[in-house]
Amino acid sequence: MREIVFNGNEKKIYATDEEGIVLIHYTDIITCFNKVKRARIVNKGIYTNKISSLLFSYLGENGIRTHFIRQVSDREQLCYQIGIVPIEIDVHNIAAGTMARLLGLEEGTKLKNTVIDMRYNNQKLGKPLINDTRATALGLVSSSDVDYMLNVSKRINELLVKKFDACGITLVDMKLEFGRASDGSLILSDEISPDRCRLWDKSTGEKLDKDRFRHDDGSITQAYKKVYDALVNG
């Protein structure tokens, strides 16, 4: 039996025979509202794995360092093991969800510039917004780490906006996480999928992401498949 390194809801991480390399298995579990709402969606994990694998490969080809090595099955990918950095980067191109609510904006409002927020990735505290001086004061990261994450997140957003736009999809916002590689440097980690991004059909405005689950608004698997097919054929 494989040794389990992390036993999460949406993903499980297993050790491999090769030091420093792990196997990430994507499950069919989906959660929201700080994991209060939870369900099993048939084949959801297949599409989150395939989409994330495809997008990590695309970012790697364009000079972004990530933990991704390769997809090995419908639900699994090999990745470099990373050290956790408890910071989440939220990138907003259009006001939606919590951002729209907190700022009193109508959902769908086009922002005059891309907004990049940092959150303290602490579930017990509700992932509060945090700035650079708070992050360094808590010893979570250094000031150079903050600069790197913000600059690379901006570049990732530019690349993915272009990628999705070519597929007829609007990248509304996304959550990014970084981890420490074996040499101590920061690399993009976690996943990039409709579980972590808001994606809207450019022509119809149809939501193709986890908001469908949040608001009981249609088939998750059908929407995620539509995203994957668009990326493959776009």
N, C-alpha and C positions, 0 to 999 in steps of 0.2 A: 504494500500500500504506500502511495506517495505521501511524503510529509507535507502537511498543510502549513503554510506560512501565514496566511490571512484568510479568515473565514467570514467573508462579507455576505451581504444579501445579493447584490447584483453581480459580484465577482468573487471568485475564490482563487487564491494564489498558492501554488504548490512548488516545492523545491524540486530541482532536477539533479541529475548526476554531475552536472557541470557547475562548479562553484561560481557564484555571481550571476547565474541565469535562472529565471523562474518561469513557470508555466502559468499563464492566466486563463482561467476558465470563466466564460460569461454565462450566467444563469438566465432563467426566464423570469426572475423576480424583478418587480418594479416597485419603487417606493417614492413617496413625496411627503411634504409637510413634516419634515424632520423625522421621517420614517413612521409617522402615525398611520398613513394610508399605505397599504401594501397589497400586492396581488401577484399572481403568477400568470404571465401572458405567453401562450404557446409560441415558441420560436422567436421570441423577442431577443433572446441572447445570441441567436445566430446572426441577426442583423446588426446588433450593436458591435459584435466582434468583427464582422465583415466591413462595416462602415469605418470603425476605428482603425482597423488594419490598413484599409485603403488610404485614409487620410494621413495616418502616421507615415506611410510610405511616401506619399506626395510631399509632405513637409520635409522628410529626410532628403528627398531628391532636390529640394530647394534650400538646403543648408541649415535646417533646424535640427539640432541634436535632440533625440528622443530616446526613451527606454526601449522602443520597439525593435525587435530583430526580424521576426517573420511570423506570418499566420501559418499554423500547422494543421488546423482542422476547422470545421464550421464554427466551433465554439471556443477554440483555443489559439493562443498566440504565445510565442516565446519572447521574453523581454529581459533586459538587464535588471537585476535587483537594485533597488534604490533605497536611500535613506529618506525618511519622511521629512518634508518641510511643511509645517502646519500653516501654510498660507494658501488661500485660494484667490486666483485672479479672475475677476468678472469683467468681461468685455462687452460693452453695449453699443450697438450701432443704431438701434431703434428702441424707443421707450416701450417696455412691456413688463408684465409681472410686478414684482416688488418695487422695481425702480419707478415705474409709472405711478404706482399707488403712493409711494413715499413722497414723490415730487409733485403730485397732483396733475400729472400729465395724462392725456388720453392715450390708451394703448394704440401703438402704431405711429406715434409721433416721431418723425425723422429728426434725429439730433443734429445740431449744427456741427458737431465733431464727435468722434468716437470717445466714449467715456470708459476709462479703465479704473476699476475699484479693486481694493484688496480687502479680503476678509480673513479673520483669524479662524482657521479651520478647526473649531472646537464645537462639537455637537452639543455639549452640555450648556454652553453659553449661547447657543443659537447662531453660531457663525457671525459674530458682529463685524461690522465694517471697522477697518483699522487703517491708520496711515503709516507712513514710513518711520516716523519717530517713535510711535508706539511699538511697531514691529521690532525695531532695534533695541528699544528700552527693555522689552521683554526677553531679548536674547533669541528671538525666533530666527532672525536673519541679520546679515550685515547690510550696511548702506549700499555696498557694491552689489550684493545679492538683489536688493530691491531694484536698483537701476537695471540690472540684467533682466529680471523677470518682466518689468514693465516694457523695456525696449523689445524683447523677444516676443512678448504677447502682442505688441503692436504689429510686428512683422508677421506673426502667425495670422492675425486677423486680416491683414492685407492679402495674404496668400489664399486664405479660406473664403473670403468675400469673393475674390476672383473665381475660385474653383466652383463655388456654389452658384454664382451668377451665371456662369457658362452652362449650368445644368437647369436653369430656370427656377432657382431657389434663392430666397433671401435669407442671409445669415443675420438674424435679429440680435442675438447675443449668445454668449457661451461662457462656460466656466473652465478654467485651466488650472492644472496643478503641476508643480515642479518637484523633482526629487534630486538627491545627491548621488552622483555616480561614484564608482569606487575610488576615483581620483579626487573626490571632493567637489567637483564642479557641478553646476546645476544643469539638469536636462528635463525636457518636457516629459511628463509621466501620466498616469491614470488612463483616461480614454477621451476620445472625441467622437461623439455620437449624438443622436437625438435625445438621449438621456441627459446630456450635458449641454446641449445647444437648443436655442429656439430657431426653428426653420419654417419658413412660410413659403408656400407656392407663389411665385411672382405673379402669375396670371390671375389666380383665384383668391389668394390670401388664405388658402386652406392651411391649417396648422399641421405640421408633419413631425411633431415632437412630443415630449412627455406631457405637455399641456393637455393633450387629448385625454390622458389618464387623470390629471389633476381635476379636470372639469367634466369627466364622464362624457367625452365628446367624440366617440367613434373608435374604430379599431386601431390599436397601437401597431400591431404587426403589419397591417396593410399600409399604414403611413410610413413605417420604417423601411418596408420593402420598396416603396415608391422612392424614398431618398436613395437607397442603395442602387436601384435600377437607374436612376437619373445620373448618379455619379459614374457608374460603369459605362453608360451610353452617351454621356454628355461630352 
